[in-house]
Amino acid sequence: MPFDLPETLQPFLLPLLIVVPLAILIIIITVRRGDYHDVGAPPPSPRPLPPGPAPRQTTPVTPPAVPAAGPATPAERLPLLVVDDSAVVRAKLLKLFSEAGHEVVAARDGVEALELLGQTRFGVLVTDLEMPNMDGFELIRAVQGALATEDLPIIAISGHEELHARLHQIQGLYGMFHKPWNDRELLKRVEALSHLRQPAVRP
């Protein structure tokens, strides 16, 4: 005998037959896609990404520091050569030039002066005229006639007026002073000449 439903449930039978299979189908599809999870359960964790190359870290490039410009150093001055047979005159000239910041070398006559000129490059030659062994005139001619010293500035000093008259016949002198000389004028002339001759260039 067929099962008879109450008349009150018959209107709901057809919708139930449609809704229930549809709901089951939706649940099956959702579970297969992995989008379904129990109510109250935490959402599934995201899948880890495959390892890739580590990101490059860029280091800021700092430009090299530019050293501060210091004060310019003065040009190197060559030593002075003082030639006089008087120990008193040599002492006065050494004191005058050394106190002004010059390096000074002294010789007693022309022979000793030539020996020193062969060993050292000097900036200025200050020489007396009347000396034993080799006087100032012979020394000046020797200095001007040598290739190594022909550009050496020369200042002549003498206490005899007639000797100064002979100096006018010599070319290339940078000064003539009488004894006793004026310290300020002599030092001023030496200061001006001390920068003319440059130190020898080393290979």
MARRO-589308 format. One record per atom (N, C-alpha, C, CB): residue in three letters; x, y, z. Coordinates in steps of 0.02 Angstrom, whole numbers, plus 50000, padded with zeros to 5 digits. Glycine has a CB too. Example, Ala and Ser with C-alpha at 12.3 -4.5 7.8 and 13.67 -1.06 7.14 Angstrom:
BEGIN
ALA506604971650390
ALA506154977550390
ALA506604983550390
ALA505654977650452
SER506424988850354
SER506844994750357
SER506455000250394
SER507044997050286
***
This chain:
BEGIN
MET500434994150000
MET500005000050000
MET500455006150000
MET499515000050061
PRO500375010549955
PRO500815016449951
PRO500735020950011
PRO500665020549889
PHE501335024150028
PHE501345028650087
PHE501035035250068
PHE502065029650114
ASP500525036950106
ASP500165043150092
ASP500385048550140
ASP499405042050097
LEU500585054250115
LEU500785059950157
LEU500175063950175
LEU501305064450121
PRO500185066850231
PRO499625071250249
PRO499555076750197
PRO499725074350320
GLU498965078950191
GLU498835084150141
GLU499195090650156
GLU498095085350136
THR499345091650221
THR499685097950240
THR500415098050217
THR499655098950315
LEU500745092050208
LEU501455091750189
LEU501545091250114
LEU501795086050222
GLN501035089450078
GLN501105088450006
GLN501345094649970
GLN500445086349977
PRO501135100849989
PRO501405106649952
PRO502155107549960
PRO501065112949976
PHE502475104650017
PHE503195105550028
PHE503625099949999
PHE503335106150102
LEU503305094849973
LEU503685089049951
LEU504125090649891
LEU503215083249935
LEU503825093849842
LEU504205095249781
LEU504795100049793
LEU503745098249729
PRO504695105349832
PRO505285109549846
PRO505835105949883
PRO505085115649886
LEU505655101449930
LEU506165097849967
LEU506555093249921
LEU505845093750024
LEU506215090149876
LEU506545085549830
LEU507045089349785
LEU506025081849787
ILE506925095849776
ILE507385099749734
ILE507945102849776
ILE506995105349698
VAL507775105449834
VAL508265109149875
VAL508775104449906
VAL507905113049931
VAL508555098649933
VAL509025094249969
VAL509565091749923
VAL508645088249999
PRO509425088749863
PRO509985086549820
PRO510425092349797
PRO509705083049758
LEU510125098249788
LEU510525103949767
LEU511015106049821
LEU510085109849749
ALA510785105849884
ALA511225107649940
ALA511795102649947
ALA510835107950006
ILE511635096149937
ILE512155091049942
ILE512675092049888
ILE511855083949938
LEU512435093649828
LEU512905094749772
LEU513365100649785
LEU512515095849708
ILE513095106049813
ILE513505112049828
ILE514035110449879
ILE513065117749854
ILE513845106249931
ILE514325104549984
ILE514895100449955
ILE513985100650041
ILE514735095649911
ILE515255091349881
ILE515745095549839
ILE514935085749837
ILE515465100149800
ILE515905104249757
ILE516355108649799
ILE515485108649710
THR516075111449854
THR516475115849897
THR517035112149931
THR516025119049950
VAL516895106049955
VAL517415102249989
VAL517975100549942
VAL517135095850020
ARG517805098749880
ARG518325096949831
ARG518775102949815
ARG518005094249767
ARG518505108949814
ARG518905114949799
ARG519325117249857
ARG518455120549777
GLY519185114549917
GLY519585116449976
GLY519345122850006
GLY520295117149958
ASP518755125549986
ASP518515131850014
ASP518085130750075
ASP518125135649962
TYR517915124550089
TYR517475123150145
TYR517875121450206
TYR516995117350128
HIS517695124250265
HIS518005122450328
HIS517475122950381
HIS518605127050343
ASP517595119350433
ASP517105119150488
ASP517015126050517
ASP517315114250542
VAL516425127150539
VAL516275133450571
VAL516655133850636
VAL515505134250584
GLY517005139250648
GLY517405140250708
GLY518125138050699
GLY517105136350765
ALA518275134250646
ALA518975132250634
ALA519355137950601
ALA519005125850591
PRO519995138450615
PRO520385143950583
PRO520455142750509
PRO521085144450614
PRO520485148050471
PRO520555147250398
PRO521205143850381
PRO520515153950363
PRO521185139950327
PRO521805136450308
PRO522375141350294
PRO521685131950246
SER522975139250316
SER523555143550306
SER523745143750232
SER524155141150348
PRO523995149450209
PRO524185149850138
PRO524765145350122
PRO524355157050119
ARG524765142850062
ARG525305138450041
ARG525955142450035
ARG525125135049973
PRO526505139450059
PRO527155143150055
PRO527365143849983
PRO527705139550095
LEU527645149649968
LEU527895150949902
LEU528555147349891
LEU527975158449890
PRO528695145149831
PRO529345141849819
PRO529915146849831
PRO529395139149745
PRO530475144249860
PRO531035148849875
PRO531315151949812
PRO531595145149911
GLY531445158349816
GLY531725162049759
GLY532375165349778
GLY531225167249733
PRO532675168849733
PRO533305172349750
PRO533185177749802
PRO533615175449688
ALA533665178149848
ALA533605183149901
ALA533635190149872
ALA534175182149954
PRO533235194549899
PRO533235201449872
PRO533915204649881
PRO532695205649905
ARG534125208349832
ARG534765211749835
ARG534725217749881
ARG534995213949764
GLN535235218249924
GLN535265223949970
GLN535745229049941
GLN535485221750041
THR535485234749929
THR535895240149901
THR536215244149956
THR535475244649855
THR536865244749952
THR537225248650001
THR537355255549972
THR537895245250021
PRO537165260850008
PRO537275267549981
PRO538015268949971
PRO536975272850027
VAL538185271649915
VAL538885273249899
VAL539055280149925
VAL539015272749823
THR539555280349968
THR539765286749996
THR540355289349956
THR539955286050071
PRO540315295349928
PRO540885297949889
PRO541485299049934
PRO540695304549854
PRO542095298049908
PRO542685299149949
PRO542735306349973
PRO543315297249910
ALA542975306950034
ALA543035313650063
ALA543585317450027
ALA543175313250138
VAL543455323550012
VAL543945327849980
VAL544345331450034
VAL543605333049931
PRO544995330250038
PRO545385333650091
PRO545365341150083
PRO546105331250090
ALA545325344350141
ALA545305351750140
ALA545975354350116
ALA545135354550211
ALA545935359450075
ALA546545362350048
ALA546905366250102
ALA546385367049988
GLY547535364350112
GLY547925367750162
GLY548275373750134
GLY548425363050193
PRO548595377550176
PRO548955383450151
PRO549535381450108
PRO549195387750209
ALA549655385250056
ALA550205383750010
ALA550865384850045
ALA550165388149947
THR551325380150033
THR551985380750064
THR552415385450023
THR552315373850072
PRO552835389550054
PRO553255394050015
PRO553775390249976
PRO553605399050062
ALA554005393249921
ALA554505390049879
ALA555145389049919
ALA554635394149816
GLU555455383349908
GLU556075381849944
GLU556625386549922
GLU556285374549932
ARG556975389449971
ARG557505394149955
ARG558175390649964
ARG557465400450000
LEU558625391949918
LEU559295389149922
LEU559705393049974
LEU559645389349853
PRO560215389950001
PRO560635393450050
PRO561035399050017
PRO561115388550085
LEU561265403650059
LEU561685409150036
LEU562415407450048
LEU561495415750073
LEU562845410050005
LEU563565409250014
LEU563885416050026
LEU563895405649952
VAL564195416950084
VAL564515423150103
VAL565275422050101
VAL564285425650174
VAL565635426450067
VAL566355425650059
VAL566695432150082
VAL566555423949985
ASP567115431650134
ASP567495437450158
ASP568065434950202
ASP567035442450198
ASP568645438050195
ASP569215435850235
ASP569195438450307
ASP569865437950202
SER568745443050322
SER568695445750389
SER568185441650429
SER568475453250387
ALA568405439150486
ALA567965435150529
ALA567395439450557
ALA568355432050587
VAL567545445950569
VAL567025450450595
VAL566475451450543
VAL567335457250615
VAL566675452650480
VAL566185453750427
VAL565775447350416
VAL566535455750361
ARG566105441650416
ARG565735435350407
ARG565215434350462
ARG566215429350405
ALA565425436050523
ALA564955435150580
ALA564355439850573
ALA565325436450647
LYS564475446050551
LYS563925450750543
LYS563435448450488
LYS564195457650525
LEU563705446150432
LEU563285443850378
LEU562895437450397
LEU563695442650315
LEU563235432950430
LEU562885426750453
LEU562305428450499
LEU563385422050489
LYS562415433150545
LYS561895435050592
LYS561315438550555
LYS562175439750646
LEU561475442950509
LEU560965446650473
LEU560515442050432
LEU561285451850427
PHE560815437450394
PHE560415433250350
PHE560065427550388
PHE560855430350296
SER560405424750437
SER560095419150474
SER559495421450514
SER560615415750520
GLU559525427550542
GLU558955430150580
GLU558355431550534
GLU559155436450617
ALA558495432450470
ALA557955433550421
ALA557675426850394
ALA558205437750363
GLY557935421350419
GLY557675414750399
GLY558055411250345
GLY556985415550378
HIS558645413750327
HIS559045410650274
HIS559545405750304
HIS559405415950233
GLU559685400650265
GLU560255396250280
GLU560875399350249
GLU560135388850254
VAL561405400050288
VAL561995403650265
VAL562615399350274
VAL562075410450304
VAL563045399350223
VAL563695395950226
VAL564225401250212
VAL563735390050174
ALA564775401050249
ALA565295406150244
ALA565955403150219
ALA565405409650311
ALA566315407150180
ALA566975405250156
ALA567455410950167
ALA566965403250080
ARG568115409350175
ARG568605414450192
ARG568925417750131
ARG569135411550236
ASP568905414350073
ASP569185417150012
ASP568875413849951
ASP569955416350011
GLY569115415849891
GLY568825413249830
GLY568945405849820
GLY569085417049772
VAL569525403449842
VAL569695396349833
VAL569205392049873
VAL570425394949855
GLU569105393849935
GLU568635390049977
GLU567915390649950
GLU568665392450050
ALA567745396549923
ALA567075397549896
ALA566955392949836
ALA566985404849876
LEU567455392249792
LEU567365387949733
LEU567285380649754
LEU567965388649686
GLU567635378649805
GLU567545371749830
GLU566825370649854
GLU568045370249887
LEU566555375549890
LEU565875374949914
LEU565365375149857
LEU565715380449965
LEU565505379149807
LEU565055379549749
LEU565035373049710
LEU565265385249703
GLY565575369249712
GLY565585362849679
GLY565205357449717
GLY566285360649668
GLN565045358749780
GLN564695353749822
GLN563965355349833
GLN565045353149888
THR563795361849833
THR563115363949851
THR562855368949801
THR563095367049922
ARG562205368849790
ARG561875373749747
ARG561635379549790
ARG561285370549706
PHE561885385449778
PHE561725391349819
PHE561235395849781
PHE562365395149839
GLY560875399949820
GLY560395404549790
GLY560685411349774
GLY559815405349835
VAL561135413849817
VAL561445420449807
VAL562165420049833
VAL561045426149845
LEU562615423349798
LEU563315423949820
LEU563445431149840
LEU563805421749763
VAL563655432149903
VAL563845438749929
VAL564595438449943
VAL563435440749994
THR564985442249905
THR565715441549911
THR566065448249920
THR565985438149849
ASP566585448049959
ASP567045453649965
ASP567485453849902
ASP567485453150030
LEU567795459549890
LEU568215460149831
LEU568955459249846
LEU568105466849798
GLU569195461949902
GLU569905461549919
GLU570025455849968
GLU570155468249950
MET570305450249943
MET570425444249983
MET571075440949960
MET569835439249978
PRO571415437250004
PRO572025433649983
PRO571845427449943
PRO572445431750044
ASN572345424349914
ASN572295418149875
ASN571885419249810
ASN571955412549917
MET571265420849816
MET570845422449758
MET570385428049778
MET570455416249733
ASP570445433949746
ASP570035439549766
ASP569325439049736
ASP570365446149746
GLY568925444049750
GLY568235443949728
GLY568155444249652
GLY567855449449759
PHE568605447949617
PHE568555448449545
PHE568685441649512
PHE569055453749519
GLU569185438149535
GLU569335431549508
GLU568765426649523
GLU569995428849536
LEU568495427149582
LEU567935422649600
LEU567325424049556
LEU567745423649675
ILE567175430349544
ILE566585432149502
ILE566685429449432
ILE566485439749501
ARG567305430249404
ARG567425427749336
ARG567355420149333
ARG568125429949313
ALA567595416749384
ALA567555409449385
ALA566825407149390
ALA567955406549444
VAL566435410549431
VAL565735408649440
VAL565345409949375
VAL565415412549498
GLN565445415649345
GLN565075417249283
GLN565305413249223
GLN565145424649268
GLY565915410549227
GLY566175406649171
GLY566015399349174
GLY566905407549166
ALA565735396949230
ALA565575389849237
ALA564835388649221
ALA565735387249308
LEU564695383349184
LEU564015381949163
LEU563555380649223
LEU564005375949117
ALA563815377549276
ALA563405375749334
ALA563215381849376
ALA563765370749376
THR563605387349370
THR563495393049414
THR563385399549377
THR564065393849461
GLU563325399349311
GLU563275405649273
GLU562635409449288
GLU563305404149199
ASP562115406049315
ASP561485409449331
ASP561445411449405
ASP560905404949314
LEU562005410849442
LEU562005412449514
LEU562025420049523
LEU562605409149549
PRO561525423049557
PRO561555430249570
PRO562135431949617
PRO560885432749600
ILE562495437349600
ILE563095439349639
ILE563005446449663
ILE563735438649596
ILE563165447449728
ILE563195454149758
ILE563905455249784
ILE562665454849817
ALA564195460849766
ALA564885462549785
ALA564875467749841
ALA565295465149724
ILE565345466749888
ILE565405471349945
ILE566145473349951
ILE565145468150012
SER566275479749961
SER566965482049968
SER566975488750006
SER567315482749899
GLY567545489950038
GLY567635496250073
GLY568055501150034
GLY567945495150139
HIS568295499349974
HIS568725503549934
HIS568355506249873
HIS569365499749913
GLU568355512749867
GLU567985515849813
GLU568265514049745
GLU567985523449821
GLU568945513449740
GLU569235511849675
GLU569055504849651
GLU569995512449679
LEU568935500349698
LEU568725493549679
LEU568015493549651
LEU568765488849739
HIS567595497949677
HIS566905498449652
HIS566905501149580
HIS566485503049697
ALA567385505349564
ALA567425507949496
ALA567585502349447
ALA567965513449491
ARG567985497549468
ARG568145491849425
ARG567545487149415
ARG568725487849455
LEU567085487149463
LEU566505482649458
LEU566045484449400
LEU566105482849523
HIS566055490849379
HIS565625492849323
HIS565825489449258
HIS565645500449315
GLN566435486749256
GLN566665483349196
GLN566415476049194
GLN567425483549192
ILE566145473749250
ILE565905466849255
ILE565155466649242
ILE566075463749324
GLN564955462449195
GLN564245461849179
GLN563925456449224
GLN564155460049104
GLY563285457249236
GLY562905452049271
GLY562895452549346
GLY563175445549253
LEU563155457949376
LEU563115458849448
LEU562415461249467
LEU563655463749473
TYR562175459049525
TYR561505460849548
TYR561535466049605
TYR561125454649571
GLY562115468349622
GLY562155473349675
GLY562875474749695
GLY561755471249736
MET563005481049715
MET563665483049740
MET563545487249804
MET564065487149686
PHE563845485149859
PHE563745488549923
PHE564415490449953
PHE563355484049972
HIS564425496549983
HIS565015499050018
HIS565005496650090
HIS565055506750014
LYS565605495850118
LYS565675494650189
LYS565755501350224
LYS566275489850204
PRO565395502550279
PRO564865498250308
PRO564215498850267
PRO564735500150382
TRP563895493450258
TRP563285493250217
TRP562665494750259
TRP563215486350183
ASN562115495950226
ASN561475496850259
ASN561135489850264
ASN561015501950221
ASP561045487550325
ASP560765480850334
ASP560095479950299
ASP560685479450409
ARG559665484950305
ARG558995484350275
ARG559035483850200
ARG558555490350295
GLU559455488050169
GLU559505487950096
GLU559825481450071
GLU559915493950072
LEU560335479150106
LEU560665472950085
LEU560195466950093
LEU561305471850127
LEU559845466750149
LEU559375461250159
LEU558805461450109
LEU559095461450231
LYS558575467350093
LYS558035468050043
LYS558265465449975
LYS557815475350038
ARG558885466949956
ARG559145464649891
ARG559225457049891
ARG559825468049876
VAL559475454249946
VAL559565446949950
VAL558885443449949
VAL559955445050013
GLU558395446149983
GLU557715443149983
GLU557435442949913
GLU557245447150030
ALA557535448249874
ALA557275448449806
ALA557625443449761
ALA557335455449778
LEU558275442249773
LEU558655437849729
LEU558605430449749
LEU559375439849729
SER558425429149811
SER558445422149837
SER557935417649804
SER558335422149911
HIS557435420449770
HIS556915416349737
HIS557055415349663
HIS556235419549746
LEU557585418549636
LEU557705418049564
LEU557965411149544
LEU558205423349543
ARG558415408449584
ARG558735402149566
ARG558365396349601
ARG559485402149586
GLN558145391449562
GLN557765385949588
GLN558235380249608
GLN557255383549536
PRO558015375949655
PRO558415370049674
PRO558505365449614
PRO558085366249731
ALA559045361649615
ALA559175357049561
ALA558645351649559
ALA559875353849568
VAL558425349749498
VAL557925344549489
VAL558245337749498
VAL557585345149420
ARG557985333749545
ARG558255327149556
ARG557935322149509
ARG558155324849630
PRO558325317549481
PRO558035312649434
PRO557575307749470
PRO558585308749398
***
